[in-house]
Amino acid sequence: MQQFIRSTDPKQWLEIDLEPLSPRSEGHQGPKGPRGRWKLAKDMVVGRLKQRKALMHTMSSAIRVMFYWQQRIRKVADAVDHGRGHFHSTEHIYDVFLGGSCNPTVWRFEIAMPFCDQYGISYYNPQVEEWSDELVELEARAKQDSEFLFFVIDSQTRALASIVEATEYICTGREVILVIFELEEGVDIAGHKLEKREVNDLNRGRRYLQDVASRHGVVVHNNVIAGLGDLKSRLGVSGHLLTPLPSPMPTSTMPAT
């Protein structure tokens, strides 16, 4: 499985060189000559390829995520069949797992972690500078050992894996707290401006997650502070913040439920 993840890295689609070689002919430099027609054809092809490679990146990411979770669900099913399946820990090490997309998001460091520190809420932060395949098992155990799973579906990444992951935990009855941000038209992700069609597809996935959450009684918040307030309330923690958090707080255009 790790070999599959490495061999299907969707970043390869963003690294394709789209500059074709020019023809060797030096004659007929005008727009109607062979060289002019070649340049026109080249510009058309390169333009189309630039549009398509971003879509290929998204498709490759989605297929990769689907394969990963298919393998995970299969392992869970096998464990249940053999009487070894445990969706919940009897004793939790952490109050909350801070889930959702990681880099380049900063909501954990700027908002969630200071909030939890001031209220004495224990947490697991999966965001690291250099992610590796070895962290998959470590994060899976931390999720199992956390009472609440706090997922932020942000507007700085596609968040495909986080959407699938949050859906899985909602459907298996875990205590999930959701914050969902929709992507805005023309958003730039990893240095690439997304086309309107891709933005619509990604927002459709976010609305589907919101629908799944609603049908399972999971509240969806439109900003991180509201979600953390819900976490604090459900943990039965009292008190007030001693240090103000960053302001203004980002708020999603997606209505809260």
C-alpha positions in Angstrom: 0.0 0.0 0.0 2.8 2.4 0.8 4.3 1.6 -2.6 1.0 2.5 -4.2 0.9 5.8 -2.3 4.4 6.7 -3.5 3.8 5.6 -7.1 0.6 7.5 -7.5 1.6 10.8 -6.0 -0.7 13.4 -7.7 2.0 16.0 -7.6 3.5 14.4 -10.7 0.7 15.9 -12.8 1.7 19.4 -11.7 5.4 18.8 -12.6 4.8 17.9 -16.3 6.8 20.1 -18.7 4.4 21.5 -21.2 6.9 23.4 -23.4 7.1 21.5 -26.7 10.1 21.9 -29.0 9.8 24.4 -31.8 10.3 23.2 -35.4 13.8 23.3 -36.8 12.7 25.2 -40.0 13.9 28.8 -40.0 11.9 29.9 -43.0 8.5 31.5 -43.3 8.5 33.4 -40.1 5.2 35.1 -40.8 1.9 34.1 -39.0 0.7 32.2 -42.1 4.0 30.3 -42.7 4.9 26.9 -41.2 6.5 28.4 -38.2 3.5 30.7 -37.5 1.0 27.9 -37.8 3.2 25.7 -35.5 3.2 28.5 -32.9 -0.5 28.8 -33.1 -1.1 25.1 -32.8 1.5 24.9 -29.9 -0.2 27.7 -28.0 -3.6 26.0 -28.3 -2.3 22.6 -27.2 -0.3 24.0 -24.3 -3.3 26.0 -23.2 -5.5 22.9 -23.2 -2.9 20.8 -21.3 -2.6 23.5 -18.6 -6.3 23.3 -18.1 -6.3 19.5 -17.9 -3.3 18.9 -15.7 -5.0 20.5 -12.7 -8.0 18.3 -13.2 -5.7 15.3 -13.5 -4.1 16.3 -10.2 -7.6 16.3 -8.5 -8.7 13.0 -10.1 -5.4 11.3 -9.1 -5.8 12.6 -5.5 -9.4 11.4 -5.3 -8.5 7.9 -6.6 -5.6 7.7 -4.3 -7.8 8.6 -1.3 -10.5 6.2 -2.3 -8.0 3.3 -2.6 -6.5 4.2 0.8 -9.8 4.2 2.6 -11.0 1.1 0.8 -8.0 -0.7 2.3 -8.6 0.7 5.8 -12.3 -0.2 5.8 -11.4 -3.7 4.6 -9.0 -4.1 7.6 -11.7 -2.9 10.0 -14.2 -5.3 8.6 -11.8 -8.2 8.9 -11.1 -7.2 12.5 -14.8 -7.2 13.3 -15.3 -10.6 11.7 -12.6 -12.0 14.0 -14.0 -10.3 17.1 -11.1 -7.9 17.4 -12.9 -4.7 16.2 -12.8 -1.7 18.5 -14.1 1.6 17.3 -13.8 3.3 20.7 -11.2 3.2 23.4 -12.5 2.5 26.9 -10.1 5.1 28.2 -9.1 8.1 26.2 -5.6 9.5 26.2 -6.7 12.8 24.5 -9.8 14.9 24.7 -9.6 15.8 21.1 -7.8 14.9 17.8 -7.3 18.1 15.7 -8.1 16.6 12.3 -8.5 18.0 8.8 -6.0 19.2 6.3 -2.6 20.3 7.5 -0.1 22.4 5.6 -0.4 25.3 4.8 -3.2 25.8 7.3 -2.4 27.5 10.6 -5.7 27.3 12.5 -4.3 24.6 14.9 -1.3 26.8 16.0 -3.1 30.1 16.0 -6.5 29.2 17.3 -7.2 25.6 18.4 -4.0 24.9 20.4 -4.0 28.2 22.4 -7.7 27.6 23.1 -7.1 24.0 24.4 -4.1 25.1 26.4 -6.0 27.8 28.2 -8.9 25.5 29.0 -6.8 22.4 29.9 -8.1 20.4 27.0 -5.7 17.6 26.0 -5.2 17.2 22.2 -3.2 15.5 19.5 -1.9 17.7 16.8 -1.0 15.7 13.6 0.5 18.7 11.7 4.2 18.3 11.2 6.7 20.0 8.9 7.6 16.7 7.0 4.8 14.1 6.7 5.8 10.5 6.1 4.0 7.2 5.6 5.1 6.0 9.1 2.8 8.6 10.6 -0.4 6.9 9.3 -0.4 4.2 12.0 0.5 6.8 14.7 -2.3 9.1 13.7 -4.8 6.2 13.5 -4.0 5.2 17.1 -4.3 8.8 18.2 -7.8 9.1 16.7 -8.8 5.9 18.4 -7.5 7.2 21.7 -9.3 10.6 21.4 -12.8 11.2 22.8 -13.7 13.8 20.2 -12.6 14.2 16.6 -12.4 17.8 15.5 -12.3 18.2 11.7 -11.8 21.5 9.9 -12.5 21.2 6.1 -10.6 24.4 5.1 -10.6 26.7 2.1 -6.8 26.5 1.5 -6.6 22.9 0.4 -8.8 20.4 -1.6 -9.3 18.5 1.7 -10.4 15.3 -0.2 -8.9 12.9 2.3 -10.3 14.8 5.3 -13.8 14.8 3.8 -13.7 11.0 3.3 -12.1 10.5 6.8 -14.7 12.7 8.5 -17.5 10.8 6.7 -16.1 7.5 7.9 -16.0 8.5 11.5 -19.5 10.0 11.4 -20.9 6.8 10.0 -19.2 4.6 12.6 -20.7 6.6 15.4 -17.6 8.6 16.7 -18.0 11.9 18.4 -17.2 14.3 15.5 -17.2 18.1 15.6 -17.1 19.7 12.1 -16.1 23.1 10.7 -16.6 23.4 6.9 -15.4 26.2 4.7 -16.4 26.4 1.0 -13.8 27.3 -1.7 -14.2 30.6 -3.4 -14.1 30.9 -7.2 -10.6 31.6 -8.4 -8.9 30.2 -5.3 -5.2 29.4 -5.5 -4.1 26.1 -4.1 -0.4 25.1 -4.0 0.4 27.8 -6.5 -2.3 26.8 -9.0 -5.5 28.7 -9.7 -8.5 26.3 -9.7 -11.0 26.4 -12.5 -14.6 27.1 -11.7 -15.6 23.5 -12.6 -13.1 22.1 -10.1 -14.2 24.5 -7.4 -17.8 23.5 -7.9 -16.9 19.8 -7.7 -14.9 20.3 -4.4 -17.7 22.4 -2.9 -20.2 19.7 -3.9 -18.1 17.2 -1.8 -18.2 19.6 1.1 -22.0 19.9 0.9 -22.3 16.1 0.7 -20.3 15.9 4.0 -22.6 18.5 5.5 -25.6 16.4 4.4 -24.1 13.2 5.9 -23.4 15.1 9.2 -27.0 16.4 9.3 -28.5 13.0 8.8 -26.4 11.6 11.7 -27.1 14.4 14.1 -23.6 16.0 13.8 -23.5 19.8 14.1 -21.6 21.7 11.4 -20.0 25.0 12.3 -18.9 27.8 10.0 -15.9 29.0 12.0 -13.3 27.4 14.2 -14.1 29.3 17.4 -17.7 28.1 17.2 -16.5 24.5 16.9 -14.1 24.9 19.8 -16.9 26.3 21.9 -19.0 23.3 21.1 -16.1 21.0 22.1 -15.6 22.9 25.4 -19.3 22.6 26.2 -19.5 18.9 25.4 -16.4 18.2 27.6 -18.1 20.1 30.4 -15.2 22.6 30.7 -15.9 25.9 32.4 -14.0 29.2 32.6 -13.0 32.1 30.3 -10.1 32.8 28.0 -7.3 34.6 29.6 -5.6 35.6 26.4 -7.7 36.8 23.4 -7.5 34.8 20.2 -6.6 36.3 16.8 -9.3 38.6 15.4 -11.2 38.8 13.1 -11.9 35.1 12.9 -12.5 33.5 9.4 -16.1 32.6 8.9 -17.4 30.2 6.2 -20.1 31.2 3.8 -21.6 27.8 4.3 -24.5 28.0 6.8 -24.0 26.3 10.1 -26.4 23.5 11.1 
